[in-house]
Structures are given as structure tokens and as C-alpha cells.
């Protein structure tokens, strides 16, 4: 009888110790994931890039056939990436600015969208204006 009680107490203690180790391991994994997300958040411009295609301005000015691509090299979905496109006149001034919104950009993907046409302009400048991602806290 004493042997059975000691065995049950031993099993109980063993289970508690195992449960405590598992809880500690889970917390360490969660902390590592939080640290990883924080690092990506602080360095998001290294993980999300915008680029444009080669386009040909019209002889009389104007831009058509311009596309913008955004790459998401994170392991997290991006809810929205907004790219600002400035259409530049021959004298260097900005004719107008337009925005291209990329919604629900999956992890590890690249998405290409057409940019709005412009009746004036000889070149473009572009850049990421904002990035929103619930999983990353952005």
C-alpha cells in the first residue's frame, strides 16, 4: 500500500515538473517570435521592396505602361502596402502624385500592379509610402 502511494506521488511530481518545463519552453518560443517580429518591424524596409518596370514616355510627354511591383520577403501577411508615384515634368518639377495600393500581400510573394497613366511627365519617382500589417503590429 505504501509503495502504491509513493508511486502515485512520484507520478504526480513527475507530471508537474514535465508540465512546468513545457510551459517554460512555450514561453521561450513565444518570446523568440516576439523578438523576431520586433526585428522585422524595425527593419521593414529590408524586407519589403518596390520596383518599377522599364517604361517609355510619350514623345509629347506623358507616361503609360508603367507597372509597380512590391516584394514581401517576410513570413507575415502585409495588409496594405501603399506606393507613391510622382510624375516628373521635363523641368524637374512634379506634375502630379498618384498612389498604388497593394492589398493582402502574402508572405514570400511579389505582386505587380499597373500605375495610373499620366498625360504629362517624362519620368517618375516612386517609393513605399506606408506598410500596414496586423501580424507585425504595423
KOLSE-858923 format. One record per atom (N, C-alpha, C): atom name; x, y, z; residue number from 1. Coordinates in nm, 4 decimals, padded with zeros to 6 digits, always signed. Each point is the difference from the previous one (the first is absolute). Example, Ala and Ser with C-alpha at 12.3 -4.5 7.8 and 13.67 -1.06 7.14 Angstrom:
BEGIN
+------+----------+----------+----------+-----+
! site !       xx !       yy !       zz ! pos !
+------+----------+----------+----------+-----+
!    N ! +01.3190 ! -00.5690 ! +00.7800 !   1 !
!   CA ! -00.0890 ! +00.1190 ! +00.0000 !   1 !
!    C ! +00.0900 ! +00.1200 ! +00.0000 !   1 !
!    N ! -00.0350 ! +00.1050 ! -00.0720 !   2 !
!   CA ! +00.0820 ! +00.1190 ! +00.0060 !   2 !
!    C ! -00.0770 ! +00.1090 ! +00.0730 !   2 !
+------+----------+----------+----------+-----+
***
This chain:
BEGIN
+------+----------+----------+----------+-----+
! site !       xx !       yy !       zz ! pos !
+------+----------+----------+----------+-----+
!    N ! +00.0822 ! -00.1189 ! +00.0000 !   1 !
!   CA ! -00.0822 ! +00.1189 ! +00.0000 !   1 !
!    C ! +00.0871 ! +00.1261 ! +00.0000 !   1 !
!    N ! +00.1012 ! +00.0065 ! +00.0849 !   2 !
!   CA ! +00.0914 ! +00.1145 ! +00.0055 !   2 !
!    C ! +00.0715 ! +00.0162 ! -00.1336 !   2 !
!    N ! +00.0344 ! -00.1138 ! -00.0631 !   3 !
!   CA ! +00.0663 ! +00.0041 ! -00.1301 !   3 !
!    C ! -00.0878 ! +00.0647 ! -00.1066 !   3 !
!    N ! -00.1286 ! -00.0290 ! +00.0035 !   4 !
!   CA ! -00.0928 ! +00.0577 ! -00.0977 !   4 !
!    C ! -00.0139 ! +00.1499 ! +00.0227 !   4 !
!    N ! -00.0093 ! +00.0422 ! +00.1244 !   5 !
!   CA ! -00.0099 ! +00.1431 ! +00.0323 !   5 !
!    C ! +00.1252 ! +00.0722 ! -00.0469 !   5 !
!    N ! +00.1171 ! -00.0559 ! +00.0264 !   6 !
!   CA ! +00.1255 ! +00.0620 ! -00.0436 !   6 !
!    C ! +00.0082 ! +00.0064 ! -00.1524 !   6 !
!    N ! -00.0461 ! -00.1049 ! -00.0662 !   7 !
!   CA ! -00.0006 ! -00.0024 ! -00.1463 !   7 !
!    C ! -00.0917 ! +00.1098 ! -00.0545 !   7 !
!    N ! -00.1188 ! +00.0142 ! +00.0564 !   8 !
!   CA ! -00.0939 ! +00.1042 ! -00.0441 !   8 !
!    C ! +00.0551 ! +00.1398 ! +00.0257 !   8 !
!    N ! +00.0613 ! +00.0191 ! +00.1156 !   9 !
!   CA ! +00.0619 ! +00.1302 ! +00.0314 !   9 !
!    C ! +00.1130 ! +00.0275 ! -00.0978 !   9 !
!    N ! +00.0779 ! -00.1012 ! -00.0296 !  10 !
!   CA ! +00.1100 ! +00.0152 ! -00.0961 !  10 !
!    C ! -00.0513 ! +00.0371 ! -00.1388 !  10 !
!    N ! -00.1054 ! -00.0666 ! -00.0450 !  11 !
!   CA ! -00.0594 ! +00.0307 ! -00.1305 !  11 !
!    C ! -00.0543 ! +00.1425 ! -00.0007 !  11 !
!    N ! -00.0660 ! +00.0401 ! +00.1077 !  12 !
!   CA ! -00.0540 ! +00.1351 ! +00.0102 !  12 !
!    C ! +00.1117 ! +00.1043 ! -00.0098 !  12 !
!    N ! +00.1075 ! -00.0208 ! +00.0744 !  13 !
!   CA ! +00.1133 ! +00.0945 ! -00.0009 !  13 !
!    C ! +00.0639 ! +00.0042 ! -00.1385 !  13 !
!    N ! +00.0185 ! -00.1171 ! -00.0605 !  14 !
!   CA ! +00.0592 ! -00.0069 ! -00.1337 !  14 !
!    C ! -00.0863 ! +00.0776 ! -00.1003 !  14 !
!    N ! -00.1320 ! -00.0188 ! +00.0049 !  15 !
!   CA ! -00.0907 ! +00.0703 ! -00.0907 !  15 !
!    C ! +00.0053 ! +00.1513 ! +00.0208 !  15 !
!    N ! +00.0081 ! +00.0445 ! +00.1231 !  16 !
!   CA ! +00.0084 ! +00.1444 ! +00.0288 !  16 !
!    C ! +00.1297 ! +00.0592 ! -00.0553 !  16 !
!    N ! +00.1100 ! -00.0721 ! +00.0204 !  17 !
!   CA ! +00.1297 ! +00.0483 ! -00.0500 !  17 !
!    C ! -00.0016 ! +00.0059 ! -00.1527 !  17 !
!    N ! -00.0534 ! -00.1026 ! -00.0649 !  18 !
!   CA ! -00.0094 ! -00.0042 ! -00.1456 !  18 !
!    C ! -00.0886 ! +00.1128 ! -00.0518 !  18 !
!    N ! -00.1120 ! +00.0223 ! +00.0645 !  19 !
!   CA ! -00.0918 ! +00.1063 ! -00.0392 !  19 !
!    C ! +00.0666 ! +00.1363 ! +00.0125 !  19 !
!    N ! +00.0756 ! +00.0184 ! +00.1081 !  20 !
!   CA ! +00.0693 ! +00.1268 ! +00.0226 !  20 !
!    C ! +00.1071 ! +00.0229 ! -00.1074 !  20 !
!    N ! +00.0731 ! -00.1047 ! -00.0382 !  21 !
!   CA ! +00.1013 ! +00.0129 ! -00.1053 !  21 !
!    C ! -00.0644 ! +00.0339 ! -00.1334 !  21 !
!    N ! -00.1136 ! -00.0624 ! -00.0305 !  22 !
!   CA ! -00.0701 ! +00.0288 ! -00.1252 !  22 !
!    C ! -00.0489 ! +00.1441 ! -00.0037 !  22 !
!    N ! -00.0509 ! +00.0473 ! +00.1119 !  23 !
!   CA ! -00.0468 ! +00.1387 ! +00.0076 !  23 !
!    C ! +00.1171 ! +00.0962 ! -00.0204 !  23 !
!    N ! +00.1137 ! -00.0300 ! +00.0596 !  24 !
!   CA ! +00.1197 ! +00.0836 ! -00.0171 !  24 !
!    C ! +00.0437 ! -00.0005 ! -00.1463 !  24 !
!    N ! -00.0009 ! -00.1160 ! -00.0637 !  25 !
!   CA ! +00.0382 ! -00.0092 ! -00.1412 !  25 !
!    C ! -00.0962 ! +00.0783 ! -00.0884 !  25 !
!    N ! -00.1299 ! -00.0097 ! +00.0268 !  26 !
!   CA ! -00.0985 ! +00.0756 ! -00.0778 !  26 !
!    C ! +00.0251 ! +00.1499 ! +00.0141 !  26 !
!    N ! +00.0277 ! +00.0442 ! +00.1208 !  27 !
!   CA ! +00.0246 ! +00.1423 ! +00.0225 !  27 !
!    C ! +00.1263 ! +00.0460 ! -00.0719 !  27 !
!    N ! +00.1037 ! -00.0823 ! -00.0007 !  28 !
!   CA ! +00.1233 ! +00.0349 ! -00.0717 !  28 !
!    C ! -00.0256 ! +00.0121 ! -00.1495 !  28 !
!    N ! -00.0803 ! -00.0901 ! -00.0561 !  29 !
!   CA ! -00.0340 ! +00.0056 ! -00.1418 !  29 !
!    C ! -00.0784 ! +00.1275 ! -00.0297 !  29 !
!    N ! -00.0962 ! +00.0341 ! +00.0852 !  30 !
!   CA ! -00.0777 ! +00.1229 ! -00.0191 !  30 !
!    C ! +00.0898 ! +00.1238 ! +00.0075 !  30 !
!    N ! +00.0930 ! +00.0003 ! +00.0942 !  31 !
!   CA ! +00.0919 ! +00.1127 ! +00.0125 !  31 !
!    C ! +00.0890 ! +00.0134 ! -00.1233 !  31 !
!    N ! +00.0467 ! -00.1141 ! -00.0525 !  32 !
!   CA ! +00.0833 ! +00.0032 ! -00.1208 !  32 !
!    C ! -00.0800 ! +00.0547 ! -00.1180 !  32 !
!    N ! -00.1267 ! -00.0404 ! -00.0120 !  33 !
!   CA ! -00.0855 ! +00.0477 ! -00.1089 !  33 !
!    C ! -00.0253 ! +00.1503 ! +00.0140 !  33 !
!    N ! -00.0236 ! +00.0463 ! +00.1215 !  34 !
!   CA ! -00.0183 ! +00.1440 ! +00.0227 !  34 !
!    C ! +00.1258 ! +00.0777 ! -00.0382 !  34 !
!    N ! +00.1167 ! -00.0518 ! +00.0373 !  35 !
!   CA ! +00.1269 ! +00.0646 ! -00.0356 !  35 !
!    C ! +00.0187 ! +00.0053 ! -00.1516 !  35 !
!    N ! -00.0375 ! -00.1088 ! -00.0673 !  36 !
!   CA ! +00.0133 ! -00.0069 ! -00.1459 !  36 !
!    C ! -00.0913 ! +00.1032 ! -00.0656 !  36 !
!    N ! -00.1240 ! +00.0090 ! +00.0453 !  37 !
!   CA ! -00.0939 ! +00.0987 ! -00.0562 !  37 !
!    C ! +00.0500 ! +00.1418 ! +00.0239 !  37 !
!    N ! +00.0516 ! +00.0247 ! +00.1172 !  38 !
!   CA ! +00.0525 ! +00.1330 ! +00.0317 !  38 !
!    C ! +00.1162 ! +00.0344 ! -00.0930 !  38 !
!    N ! +00.0901 ! -00.0956 ! -00.0234 !  39 !
!   CA ! +00.1137 ! +00.0238 ! -00.0882 !  39 !
!    C ! -00.0473 ! +00.0323 ! -00.1416 !  39 !
!    N ! -00.0968 ! -00.0770 ! -00.0496 !  40 !
!   CA ! -00.0521 ! +00.0245 ! -00.1350 !  40 !
!    C ! -00.0684 ! +00.1366 ! -00.0059 !  40 !
!    N ! -00.0789 ! +00.0327 ! +00.1022 !  41 !
!   CA ! -00.0675 ! +00.1311 ! +00.0061 !  41 !
!    C ! +00.1020 ! +00.1130 ! -00.0085 !  41 !
!    N ! +00.1079 ! -00.0126 ! +00.0762 !  42 !
!   CA ! +00.1013 ! +00.1064 ! +00.0044 !  42 !
!    C ! +00.0829 ! +00.0070 ! -00.1279 !  42 !
!    N ! -00.0013 ! -00.1059 ! -00.0802 !  43 !
!   CA ! +00.0791 ! -00.0064 ! -00.1231 !  43 !
!    C ! -00.0877 ! -00.0311 ! -00.1213 !  43 !
!    N ! -00.1235 ! +00.0459 ! +00.0025 !  44 !
!   CA ! -00.0981 ! -00.0383 ! -00.1008 !  44 !
!    C ! +00.0444 ! +00.0367 ! -00.1413 !  44 !
!    N ! +00.0757 ! +00.1072 ! -00.0165 !  45 !
!   CA ! +00.0428 ! +00.0401 ! -00.1342 !  45 !
!    C ! +00.1016 ! -00.0970 ! -00.0597 !  45 !
!    N ! +00.0565 ! -00.0863 ! +00.0823 !  46 !
!   CA ! +00.0883 ! -00.1047 ! -00.0522 !  46 !
!    C ! -00.0787 ! -00.1204 ! -00.0503 !  46 !
!    N ! -00.1249 ! -00.0096 ! +00.0403 !  47 !
!   CA ! -00.0831 ! -00.1160 ! -00.0329 !  47 !
!    C ! -00.1081 ! +00.0287 ! -00.1044 !  47 !
!    N ! -00.0334 ! +00.1269 ! -00.0176 !  48 !
!   CA ! -00.1051 ! +00.0378 ! -00.0945 !  48 !
!    C ! +00.0602 ! +00.1022 ! -00.0964 !  48 !
!    N ! -00.0004 ! -00.0355 ! -00.1282 !  49 !
!   CA ! +00.0620 ! +00.0846 ! -00.1024 !  49 !
!    C ! -00.0984 ! +00.0293 ! -00.1116 !  49 !
!    N ! +00.0122 ! +00.1197 ! -00.0571 !  50 !
!   CA ! -00.0788 ! +00.0381 ! -00.1175 !  50 !
!    C ! +00.0957 ! +00.0211 ! -00.1165 !  50 !
!    N ! -00.0485 ! -00.0327 ! -00.1187 !  51 !
!   CA ! +00.0777 ! +00.0251 ! -00.1215 !  51 !
!    C ! -00.0966 ! +00.0282 ! -00.1141 !  51 !
!    N ! +00.0519 ! +00.0563 ! -00.1077 !  52 !
!   CA ! -00.0837 ! +00.0330 ! -00.1160 !  52 !
!    C ! +00.0550 ! -00.0719 ! -00.1225 !  52 !
!    N ! -00.0836 ! -00.0077 ! -00.1018 !  53 !
!   CA ! +00.0448 ! -00.0576 ! -00.1259 !  53 !
!    C ! +00.0696 ! +00.1070 ! -00.0841 !  53 !
!    N ! +00.0514 ! -00.0407 ! -00.1137 !  54 !
!   CA ! +00.0528 ! +00.0962 ! -00.0970 !  54 !
!    C ! -00.1192 ! +00.0516 ! -00.0802 !  54 !
!    N ! -00.0167 ! +00.1277 ! -00.0034 !  55 !
!   CA ! -00.1113 ! +00.0607 ! -00.0716 !  55 !
!    C ! +00.0571 ! +00.0995 ! -00.0997 !  55 !
!    N ! -00.0804 ! +00.0395 ! -00.0959 !  56 !
!   CA ! +00.0437 ! +00.0968 ! -00.0990 !  56 !
!    C ! -00.0950 ! +00.1186 ! +00.0046 !  56 !
!    N ! +00.0531 ! +00.1175 ! +00.0322 !  57 !
!   CA ! -00.0876 ! +00.1175 ! -00.0017 !  57 !
!    C ! -00.0406 ! +00.0351 ! -00.1438 !  57 !
!    N ! -00.1144 ! +00.0594 ! -00.0119 !  58 !
!   CA ! -00.0494 ! +00.0443 ! -00.1307 !  58 !
!    C ! +00.0909 ! +00.1097 ! -00.0550 !  58 !
!    N ! +00.0060 ! +00.0114 ! -00.1310 !  59 !
!   CA ! +00.0821 ! +00.1028 ! -00.0649 !  59 !
!    C ! -00.0416 ! +00.1391 ! +00.0454 !  59 !
!    N ! -00.1288 ! +00.0209 ! +00.0203 !  60 !
!   CA ! -00.0512 ! +00.1314 ! +00.0392 !  60 !
!    C ! -00.0208 ! +00.0119 ! +00.1512 !  60 !
!    N ! +00.0524 ! -00.0946 ! +00.0731 !  61 !
!   CA ! -00.0169 ! -00.0015 ! +00.1452 !  61 !
!    C ! -00.1151 ! -00.0900 ! +00.0394 !  61 !
!    N ! +00.0122 ! -00.0585 ! +00.1107 !  62 !
!   CA ! -00.1027 ! -00.0912 ! +00.0487 !  62 !
!    C ! +00.0600 ! -00.1370 ! +00.0258 !  62 !
!    N ! -00.0550 ! -00.0674 ! +00.0973 !  63 !
!   CA ! +00.0502 ! -00.1305 ! +00.0408 !  63 !
!    C ! -00.1134 ! -00.1009 ! -00.0085 !  63 !
!    N ! +00.0259 ! -00.1105 ! -00.0682 !  64 !
!   CA ! -00.0957 ! -00.1103 ! -00.0015 !  64 !
!    C ! +00.0782 ! -00.1302 ! +00.0022 !  64 !
!    N ! -00.0691 ! -00.1048 ! +00.0373 !  65 !
!   CA ! +00.0649 ! -00.1308 ! +00.0047 !  65 !
!    C ! +00.0912 ! -00.0195 ! +00.1203 !  65 !
!    N ! -00.0122 ! +00.0874 ! +00.0977 !  66 !
!   CA ! +00.0825 ! -00.0111 ! +00.1208 !  66 !
!    C ! -00.0625 ! -00.1014 ! +00.0953 !  66 !
!    N ! +00.0796 ! -00.0911 ! +00.0504 !  67 !
!   CA ! -00.0457 ! -00.0923 ! +00.1038 !  67 !
!    C ! +00.0920 ! +00.0104 ! +00.1203 !  67 !
!    N ! -00.0570 ! -00.0228 ! +00.1157 !  68 !
!   CA ! +00.0742 ! +00.0003 ! +00.1259 !  68 !
!    C ! -00.0121 ! -00.1391 ! +00.0611 !  68 !
!    N ! +00.1113 ! -00.0530 ! +00.0484 !  69 !
!   CA ! +00.0013 ! -00.1306 ! +00.0658 !  69 !
!    C ! +00.0440 ! +00.0182 ! +00.1443 !  69 !
!    N ! -00.0604 ! -00.0781 ! +00.0888 !  70 !
!   CA ! +00.0397 ! +00.0002 ! +00.1410 !  70 !
!    C ! +00.0301 ! -00.1437 ! +00.0394 !  70 !
!    N ! +00.1150 ! -00.0192 ! +00.0641 !  71 !
!   CA ! +00.0418 ! -00.1317 ! +00.0494 !  71 !
!    C ! -00.0115 ! -00.0033 ! +00.1513 !  71 !
!    N ! -00.0586 ! -00.1063 ! +00.0514 !  72 !
!   CA ! -00.0128 ! -00.0217 ! +00.1440 !  72 !
!    C ! +00.0848 ! -00.1217 ! +00.0363 !  72 !
!    N ! +00.1183 ! +00.0230 ! +00.0547 !  73 !
!   CA ! +00.0876 ! -00.1117 ! +00.0352 !  73 !
!    C ! -00.0122 ! -00.0388 ! +00.1473 !  73 !
!    N ! -00.1016 ! +00.0522 ! +00.0678 !  74 !
!   CA ! -00.0245 ! -00.0401 ! +00.1387 !  74 !
!    C ! -00.0787 ! -00.1303 ! +00.0012 !  74 !
!    N ! -00.0174 ! -00.0547 ! +00.1180 !  75 !
!   CA ! -00.0842 ! -00.1182 ! +00.0196 !  75 !
!    C ! -00.1399 ! +00.0393 ! +00.0465 !  75 !
!    N ! -00.0362 ! +00.1260 ! -00.0195 !  76 !
!   CA ! -00.1264 ! +00.0522 ! +00.0499 !  76 !
!    C ! -00.0771 ! +00.0673 ! -00.1126 !  76 !
!    N ! -00.1322 ! -00.0063 ! +00.0085 !  77 !
!   CA ! -00.0837 ! +00.0664 ! -00.0996 !  77 !
!    C ! +00.0072 ! +00.1515 ! +00.0226 !  77 !
!    N ! +00.0015 ! +00.0732 ! -00.1092 !  78 !
!   CA ! -00.0055 ! +00.1461 ! +00.0054 !  78 !
!    C ! -00.1400 ! +00.0404 ! -00.0429 !  78 !
!    N ! -00.0720 ! +00.0682 ! +00.0867 !  79 !
!   CA ! -00.1378 ! +00.0377 ! -00.0296 !  79 !
!    C ! -00.0067 ! +00.1038 ! -00.1115 !  79 !
!    N ! +00.0929 ! +00.0957 ! +00.0020 !  80 !
!   CA ! +00.0037 ! +00.1007 ! -00.1059 !  80 !
!    C ! +00.1395 ! +00.0601 ! -00.0099 !  80 !
!    N ! +00.0456 ! +00.0138 ! -00.1231 !  81 !
!   CA ! +00.1222 ! +00.0747 ! -00.0293 !  81 !
!    C ! -00.0404 ! +00.1091 ! -00.0985 !  81 !
!    N ! +00.0257 ! +00.1241 ! +00.0352 !  82 !
!   CA ! -00.0354 ! +00.1135 ! -00.0856 !  82 !
!    C ! +00.1278 ! +00.0570 ! -00.0606 !  82 !
!    N ! +00.0020 ! +00.0070 ! -00.1335 !  83 !
!   CA ! +00.1146 ! +00.0545 ! -00.0729 !  83 !
!    C ! -00.0412 ! +00.1331 ! -00.0628 !  83 !
!    N ! +00.0808 ! +00.1007 ! +00.0246 !  84 !
!   CA ! -00.0244 ! +00.1326 ! -00.0588 !  84 !
!    C ! +00.0810 ! +00.0108 ! -00.1290 !  84 !
!    N ! -00.0675 ! +00.0454 ! -00.1061 !  85 !
!   CA ! +00.0645 ! +00.0192 ! -00.1303 !  85 !
!    C ! -00.0100 ! +00.1479 ! -00.0351 !  85 !
!    N ! +00.1145 ! +00.0648 ! -00.0175 !  86 !
!   CA ! +00.0054 ! +00.1406 ! -00.0428 !  86 !
!    C ! +00.0335 ! +00.0038 ! -00.1486 !  86 !
!    N ! -00.0831 ! +00.0695 ! -00.0768 !  87 !
!   CA ! +00.0242 ! +00.0188 ! -00.1432 !  87 !
!    C ! +00.0763 ! +00.1315 ! -00.0148 !  87 !
!    N ! +00.1184 ! -00.0087 ! -00.0571 !  88 !
!   CA ! +00.0925 ! +00.1141 ! -00.0061 !  88 !
!    C ! -00.0042 ! +00.0641 ! -00.1393 !  88 !
!    N ! -00.0127 ! +00.1333 ! -00.0018 !  89 !
!   CA ! +00.0007 ! +00.0754 ! -00.1254 !  89 !
!    C ! +00.1437 ! +00.0147 ! -00.0512 !  89 !
!    N ! +00.0124 ! +00.0443 ! -00.1229 !  90 !
!   CA ! +00.1323 ! +00.0180 ! -00.0620 !  90 !
!    C ! +00.0866 ! +00.0985 ! +00.0787 !  90 !
!    N ! -00.0620 ! +00.0997 ! +00.0644 !  91 !
!   CA ! +00.0768 ! +00.0996 ! +00.0757 !  91 !
!    C ! +00.0392 ! -00.0498 ! +00.1390 !  91 !
!    N ! -00.0401 ! -00.1233 ! +00.0353 !  92 !
!   CA ! +00.0359 ! -00.0574 ! +00.1300 !  92 !
!    C ! -00.1063 ! +00.0129 ! +00.1065 !  92 !
!    N ! -00.1019 ! +00.0791 ! -00.0264 !  93 !
!   CA ! -00.1076 ! +00.0159 ! +00.0975 !  93 !
!    C ! -00.0951 ! -00.1188 ! -00.0030 !  93 !
!    N ! -00.0757 ! -00.0125 ! +00.1075 !  94 !
!   CA ! -00.0978 ! -00.1087 ! +00.0080 !  94 !
!    C ! -00.1288 ! +00.0456 ! -00.0673 !  94 !
!    N ! -00.0441 ! -00.0773 ! -00.1002 !  95 !
!   CA ! -00.1276 ! +00.0283 ! -00.0665 !  95 !
!    C ! -00.1147 ! -00.0436 ! +00.0895 !  95 !
!    N ! +00.0061 ! -00.1234 ! +00.0500 !  96 !
!   CA ! -00.1011 ! -00.0492 ! +00.0921 !  96 !
!    C ! +00.0535 ! -00.1236 ! +00.0717 !  96 !
!    N ! -00.0672 ! -00.0343 ! +00.1081 !  97 !
!   CA ! +00.0330 ! -00.1208 ! +00.0766 !  97 !
!    C ! -00.1227 ! -00.0901 ! +00.0020 !  97 !
!    N ! +00.0243 ! -00.1292 ! -00.0124 !  98 !
!   CA ! -00.1063 ! -00.1015 ! +00.0051 !  98 !
!    C ! +00.0445 ! -00.1083 ! +00.0983 !  98 !
!    N ! -00.0955 ! -00.0807 ! +00.0432 !  99 !
!   CA ! +00.0299 ! -00.1089 ! +00.0923 !  99 !
!    C ! -00.0455 ! -00.1330 ! -00.0591 !  99 !
!    N ! +00.0795 ! -00.1024 ! +00.0244 ! 100 !
!   CA ! -00.0343 ! -00.1360 ! -00.0392 ! 100 !
!    C ! -00.0046 ! -00.0805 ! +00.1290 ! 100 !
!    N ! -00.1157 ! -00.0583 ! +00.0294 ! 101 !
!   CA ! -00.0188 ! -00.0768 ! +00.1232 ! 101 !
!    C ! +00.0044 ! -00.1497 ! -00.0280 ! 101 !
!    N ! +00.0847 ! -00.0684 ! +00.0735 ! 102 !
!   CA ! +00.0127 ! -00.1452 ! -00.0067 ! 102 !
!    C ! -00.0656 ! -00.0553 ! +00.1259 ! 102 !
!    N ! -00.1060 ! -00.0777 ! -00.0178 ! 103 !
!   CA ! -00.0750 ! -00.0515 ! +00.1145 ! 103 !
!    C ! +00.0212 ! -00.1504 ! +00.0152 ! 103 !
!    N ! +00.0125 ! -00.0423 ! +00.1269 ! 104 !
!   CA ! +00.0135 ! -00.1412 ! +00.0355 ! 104 !
!    C ! +00.1141 ! -00.0673 ! -00.0769 ! 104 !
!    N ! +00.1193 ! +00.0522 ! +00.0211 ! 105 !
!   CA ! +00.1202 ! -00.0544 ! -00.0628 ! 105 !
!    C ! +00.0505 ! -00.1167 ! +00.0849 ! 105 !
!    N ! -00.0082 ! -00.1194 ! -00.0556 ! 106 !
!   CA ! +00.0361 ! -00.1223 ! +00.0715 ! 106 !
!    C ! +00.1507 ! -00.0056 ! +00.0282 ! 106 !
!    N ! +00.0389 ! -00.0754 ! +00.1022 ! 107 !
!   CA ! +00.1426 ! -00.0158 ! +00.0307 ! 107 !
!    C ! +00.0764 ! -00.0614 ! -00.1178 ! 107 !
!    N ! +00.1194 ! +00.0513 ! -00.0237 ! 108 !
!   CA ! +00.0873 ! -00.0563 ! -00.1026 ! 108 !
!    C ! -00.0494 ! +00.0172 ! -00.1422 ! 108 !
!    N ! -00.0813 ! +00.1035 ! -00.0258 ! 109 !
!   CA ! -00.0533 ! +00.0195 ! -00.1346 ! 109 !
!    C ! +00.0378 ! +00.1370 ! -00.0559 ! 109 !
!    N ! -00.0217 ! +00.0117 ! -00.1298 ! 110 !
!   CA ! +00.0206 ! +00.1264 ! -00.0708 ! 110 !
!    C ! -00.1254 ! +00.0251 ! -00.0814 ! 110 !
!    N ! -00.0529 ! +00.1213 ! +00.0091 ! 111 !
!   CA ! -00.1224 ! +00.0356 ! -00.0716 ! 111 !
!    C ! +00.0285 ! +00.1221 ! -00.0863 ! 111 !
!    N ! -00.0511 ! -00.0019 ! -00.1229 ! 112 !
!   CA ! +00.0189 ! +00.1102 ! -00.0936 ! 112 !
!    C ! -00.1365 ! +00.0564 ! -00.0383 ! 112 !
!    N ! -00.0103 ! +00.1337 ! +00.0075 ! 113 !
!   CA ! -00.1237 ! +00.0688 ! -00.0363 ! 113 !
!    C ! +00.0313 ! +00.1145 ! -00.0957 ! 113 !
!    N ! -00.0954 ! +00.0351 ! -00.0863 ! 114 !
!   CA ! +00.0221 ! +00.1152 ! -00.0885 ! 114 !
!    C ! -00.0109 ! +00.1303 ! +00.0784 ! 114 !
!    N ! +00.0829 ! +00.0944 ! -00.0385 ! 115 !
!   CA ! -00.0093 ! +00.1342 ! +00.0577 ! 115 !
!    C ! -00.0922 ! +00.0827 ! -00.0891 ! 115 !
!    N ! -00.0651 ! +00.1017 ! +00.0556 ! 116 !
!   CA ! -00.0874 ! +00.0845 ! -00.0825 ! 116 !
!    C ! +00.0794 ! +00.0684 ! -00.1125 ! 116 !
!    N ! -00.0651 ! +00.0196 ! -00.1119 ! 117 !
!   CA ! +00.0612 ! +00.0716 ! -00.1115 ! 117 !
!    C ! +00.0099 ! +00.1477 ! +00.0341 ! 117 !
!    N ! +00.0894 ! +00.0667 ! -00.0679 ! 118 !
!   CA ! +00.0139 ! +00.1442 ! +00.0181 ! 118 !
!    C ! +00.0110 ! +00.0655 ! -00.1373 ! 118 !
!    N ! -00.0726 ! +00.1097 ! -00.0192 ! 119 !
!   CA ! +00.0038 ! +00.0707 ! -00.1293 ! 119 !
!    C ! +00.1229 ! +00.0887 ! -00.0130 ! 119 !
!    N ! +00.0689 ! +00.0206 ! +00.1112 ! 120 !
!   CA ! +00.1243 ! +00.0796 ! -00.0012 ! 120 !
!    C ! +00.1050 ! -00.0741 ! +00.0790 ! 120 !
!    N ! +00.1206 ! +00.0413 ! -00.0177 ! 121 !
!   CA ! +00.1110 ! -00.0584 ! +00.0734 ! 121 !
!    C ! +00.0944 ! -00.0749 ! -00.0915 ! 121 !
!    N ! +00.1276 ! +00.0019 ! +00.0384 ! 122 !
!   CA ! +00.1027 ! -00.0681 ! -00.0789 ! 122 !
!    C ! +00.0690 ! -00.1098 ! +00.0799 ! 122 !
!    N ! -00.0198 ! +00.0012 ! +00.1310 ! 123 !
!   CA ! +00.0597 ! -00.1032 ! +00.0849 ! 123 !
!    C ! -00.0841 ! -00.0140 ! +00.1271 ! 123 !
!    N ! +00.0356 ! -00.0985 ! +00.0815 ! 124 !
!   CA ! -00.0722 ! -00.0217 ! +00.1252 ! 124 !
!    C ! +00.0985 ! -00.0233 ! +00.1138 ! 124 !
!    N ! -00.0426 ! +00.0379 ! +00.1179 ! 125 !
!   CA ! +00.0638 ! -00.0397 ! +00.1254 ! 125 !
!    C ! -00.1044 ! -00.0798 ! +00.0761 ! 125 !
!    N ! +00.0429 ! -00.0979 ! +00.0768 ! 126 !
!   CA ! -00.0958 ! -00.0821 ! +00.0739 ! 126 !
!    C ! +00.0644 ! -00.0456 ! +00.1300 ! 126 !
!    N ! -00.0840 ! -00.0350 ! +00.0936 ! 127 !
!   CA ! +00.0494 ! -00.0512 ! +00.1274 ! 127 !
!    C ! -00.1154 ! -00.0465 ! +00.0867 ! 127 !
!    N ! +00.0312 ! -00.0875 ! +00.0932 ! 128 !
!   CA ! -00.1021 ! -00.0506 ! +00.0905 ! 128 !
!    C ! -00.0378 ! +00.1109 ! +00.0974 ! 128 !
!    N ! -00.1275 ! +00.0305 ! +00.0039 ! 129 !
!   CA ! -00.0534 ! +00.1043 ! +00.0866 ! 129 !
!    C ! -00.0378 ! -00.0556 ! +00.1376 ! 129 !
!    N ! -00.0607 ! -00.1199 ! +00.0019 ! 130 !
!   CA ! -00.0403 ! -00.0588 ! +00.1275 ! 130 !
!    C ! -00.0168 ! -00.1509 ! -00.0141 ! 130 !
!    N ! +00.0141 ! -00.0679 ! +00.1143 ! 131 !
!   CA ! -00.0188 ! -00.1451 ! +00.0074 ! 131 !
!    C ! -00.0870 ! -00.0278 ! +00.1210 ! 131 !
!    N ! -00.1069 ! -00.0782 ! -00.0222 ! 132 !
!   CA ! -00.0883 ! -00.0398 ! +00.1102 ! 132 !
!    C ! -00.0019 ! -00.1525 ! +00.0076 ! 132 !
!    N ! +00.0173 ! -00.0506 ! +00.1219 ! 133 !
!   CA ! -00.0025 ! -00.1449 ! +00.0210 ! 133 !
!    C ! -00.0411 ! -00.0285 ! +00.1442 ! 133 !
!    N ! -00.1169 ! -00.0594 ! +00.0175 ! 134 !
!   CA ! -00.0436 ! -00.0368 ! +00.1343 ! 134 !
!    C ! +00.0934 ! -00.0994 ! +00.0659 ! 134 !
!    N ! +00.0442 ! -00.1060 ! -00.0710 ! 135 !
!   CA ! +00.0894 ! -00.0960 ! +00.0656 ! 135 !
!    C ! +00.1311 ! +00.0610 ! +00.0484 ! 135 !
!    N ! +00.0474 ! +00.1058 ! -00.0685 ! 136 !
!   CA ! +00.1240 ! +00.0651 ! +00.0403 ! 136 !
!    C ! -00.0227 ! +00.1192 ! +00.0920 ! 136 !
!    N ! -00.1246 ! +00.0363 ! +00.0214 ! 137 !
!   CA ! -00.0287 ! +00.1150 ! +00.0841 ! 137 !
!    C ! +00.0303 ! +00.1319 ! -00.0681 ! 137 !
!    N ! -00.0150 ! +00.0037 ! -00.1317 ! 138 !
!   CA ! +00.0241 ! +00.1239 ! -00.0765 ! 138 !
!    C ! -00.1324 ! +00.0597 ! -00.0456 ! 138 !
+------+----------+----------+----------+-----+
***
